Amino acid sequence: MPLAEILGSIQRSELYVVHIGRQNGPRVATLTVDDRASDLRWTEDERRDAARYVHKLYVVPRVAPGLGSALLDWAGRHAAGAGAEWLRLDVWTENRRLRQYYEDQGFSLVRVVGGLDSGALYQRPSTTCVERDPSLIIVDSTTEYVPPPSEP
Ligand SMILES: CC(C)(COP(=O)(O)OP(=O)(O)OC[C@H]1O[C@@H](n2cnc3c(N)ncnc32)[C@H](O)[C@@H]1OP(=O)(O)O)[C@@H](O)C(=O)NCCC(=O)NCCS
C-alpha cells in the first residue's frame, strides 16, 4: 500500500482507527471509508452512483469476534448518513475465503475485473445491517468499540 495513499486518507479524515472502550484505549481495528471510486474498477455510470467505498479494513484477530462485521455495518450507516445508497469494496480475486466472508456479510458480486489482483467488486445497500451482537457498539463520532460490561 503506497504511503502517500495512506497519508492522503488521514489528511482527508477518511481513515478510522477503532479503540476499545475509550478513545485512547487499545487500537483494535482500522478502515477507510471514502467516496473515491477507482476508475480501474468501477464504470463511469457506477462512479456516478451515490456510494461509499471501504478499504483497508483490518481487525486485530480474536479481540472482539464479529467486530469486522460490526464495522461494515457502521460504515454502511456512515454512508447512508452521507446520502449514499451503496457500500462498495474490492476483494482479492483469488481469495475465495475472503470473498465468501463478504458474501456472508450481504455483499453481492458486481463483477470480476480482469488484470487486477483486487478485482472482485462487491456492493450492498448502505442500510444493510448484519451484525446482531448487541455488545458490539460502535460509537459514531469517535468510532470507538465499547465492550460489554463483563469484559475487563
Ligand atoms: C476480514 C476481517 C475484517 C473480518 O473480521 P470479523 O468480521 O471480525 O471476522 P473474522 O476475523 O472472524 O473472520 C471471518 C472469516 O474470514 C476469514 N478471513 C479473514 N481475513 C481473511 C483473509 N485475508 N483471507 C482469507 N480469509 C480471511 C477468517 O479466517 C474467518 O473465517 P472462518 O469463519 O472460517 O474462521 C478480519 O478477519 C481481518 O482483519 N482480516 C485480515 C485483513 C483483511 O483481509 N482485510 C480485508 C481486506 S479486503
The ligand as an SDF file (V2000), in Angstrom:
LIG
                    3D

 48 50  0  0  0  0  0  0  0  0999 V2000
  -11.7430   -9.5610    7.2600 C   0  0  0  0  0  0  0  0  0  0  0  0
  -11.9130   -9.1690    8.7290 C   0  0  0  0  0  0  0  0  0  0  0  0
  -12.0060   -7.6660    8.8870 C   0  0  0  0  0  0  0  0  0  0  0  0
  -13.2010   -9.8150    9.2690 C   0  0  0  0  0  0  0  0  0  0  0  0
  -13.3330   -9.5620   10.6550 O   0  0  0  0  0  0  0  0  0  0  0  0
  -14.5350  -10.2550   11.5110 P   0  0  0  0  0  0  0  0  0  0  0  0
  -15.8620   -9.8070   10.9760 O   0  0  0  0  0  0  0  0  0  0  0  0
  -14.2740   -9.9320   12.9380 O   0  0  0  0  0  0  0  0  0  0  0  0
  -14.4530  -11.7970   11.1970 O   0  0  0  0  0  0  0  0  0  0  0  0
  -13.2810  -12.8560   11.4720 P   0  0  0  0  0  0  0  0  0  0  0  0
  -11.9590  -12.1860   11.7690 O   0  0  0  0  0  0  0  0  0  0  0  0
  -13.8100  -13.8360   12.4580 O   0  0  0  0  0  0  0  0  0  0  0  0
  -13.1200  -13.5400   10.0140 O   0  0  0  0  0  0  0  0  0  0  0  0
  -14.2230  -14.1400    9.3540 C   0  0  0  0  0  0  0  0  0  0  0  0
  -13.7230  -15.2370    8.4480 C   0  0  0  0  0  0  0  0  0  0  0  0
  -12.9640  -14.6700    7.3650 O   0  0  0  0  0  0  0  0  0  0  0  0
  -11.6840  -15.2860    7.2800 C   0  0  0  0  0  0  0  0  0  0  0  0
  -10.6880  -14.3040    6.8310 N   0  0  0  0  0  0  0  0  0  0  0  0
  -10.4370  -13.0850    7.3890 C   0  0  0  0  0  0  0  0  0  0  0  0
   -9.4730  -12.4560    6.7050 N   0  0  0  0  0  0  0  0  0  0  0  0
   -9.0960  -13.2940    5.7000 C   0  0  0  0  0  0  0  0  0  0  0  0
   -8.1490  -13.1990    4.6580 C   0  0  0  0  0  0  0  0  0  0  0  0
   -7.3680  -12.1130    4.4910 N   0  0  0  0  0  0  0  0  0  0  0  0
   -8.0410  -14.2340    3.8010 N   0  0  0  0  0  0  0  0  0  0  0  0
   -8.8210  -15.3230    3.9360 C   0  0  0  0  0  0  0  0  0  0  0  0
   -9.7540  -15.4770    4.9050 N   0  0  0  0  0  0  0  0  0  0  0  0
   -9.8790  -14.4690    5.7800 C   0  0  0  0  0  0  0  0  0  0  0  0
  -11.4060  -15.7210    8.7190 C   0  0  0  0  0  0  0  0  0  0  0  0
  -10.4340  -16.7570    8.7480 O   0  0  0  0  0  0  0  0  0  0  0  0
  -12.7770  -16.2130    9.1460 C   0  0  0  0  0  0  0  0  0  0  0  0
  -13.0260  -17.4960    8.6010 O   0  0  0  0  0  0  0  0  0  0  0  0
  -13.7610  -18.6150    9.4770 P   0  0  0  0  0  0  0  0  0  0  0  0
  -15.1170  -18.0350    9.8360 O   0  0  0  0  0  0  0  0  0  0  0  0
  -13.8260  -19.7730    8.5420 O   0  0  0  0  0  0  0  0  0  0  0  0
  -12.8940  -18.8160   10.6660 O   0  0  0  0  0  0  0  0  0  0  0  0
  -10.7120   -9.6500    9.6070 C   0  0  0  0  0  0  0  0  0  0  0  0
  -10.6660  -11.0680    9.6080 O   0  0  0  0  0  0  0  0  0  0  0  0
   -9.3760   -9.1450    9.1200 C   0  0  0  0  0  0  0  0  0  0  0  0
   -8.9620   -8.0760    9.5580 O   0  0  0  0  0  0  0  0  0  0  0  0
   -8.6780   -9.8970    8.2580 N   0  0  0  0  0  0  0  0  0  0  0  0
   -7.3240   -9.5380    7.7960 C   0  0  0  0  0  0  0  0  0  0  0  0
   -7.3010   -8.3060    6.9020 C   0  0  0  0  0  0  0  0  0  0  0  0
   -8.1740   -8.4690    5.6710 C   0  0  0  0  0  0  0  0  0  0  0  0
   -8.1160   -9.4730    4.9740 O   0  0  0  0  0  0  0  0  0  0  0  0
   -8.9850   -7.4330    5.3960 N   0  0  0  0  0  0  0  0  0  0  0  0
   -9.8660   -7.4060    4.2480 C   0  0  0  0  0  0  0  0  0  0  0  0
   -9.2820   -6.5890    3.1530 C   0  0  0  0  0  0  0  0  0  0  0  0
  -10.3860   -6.6150    1.7300 S   0  0  0  0  0  0  0  0  0  0  0  0
  1  2  1  0
  2  3  1  0
  2  4  1  0
  2 36  1  0
  4  5  1  0
  5  6  1  0
  6  7  2  0
  6  8  1  0
  6  9  1  0
  9 10  1  0
 10 11  2  0
 10 12  1  0
 10 13  1  0
 13 14  1  0
 14 15  1  0
 15 16  1  0
 15 30  1  0
 16 17  1  0
 17 18  1  0
 17 28  1  0
 18 19  1  0
 18 27  1  0
 19 20  2  0
 20 21  1  0
 21 22  1  0
 21 27  2  0
 22 23  1  0
 22 24  2  0
 24 25  1  0
 25 26  2  0
 26 27  1  0
 28 29  1  0
 28 30  1  0
 30 31  1  0
 31 32  1  0
 32 33  2  0
 32 34  1  0
 32 35  1  0
 36 37  1  0
 36 38  1  0
 38 39  2  0
 38 40  1  0
 40 41  1  0
 41 42  1  0
 42 43  1  0
 43 44  2  0
 43 45  1  0
 45 46  1  0
 46 47  1  0
 47 48  1  0
M  END
$$$$
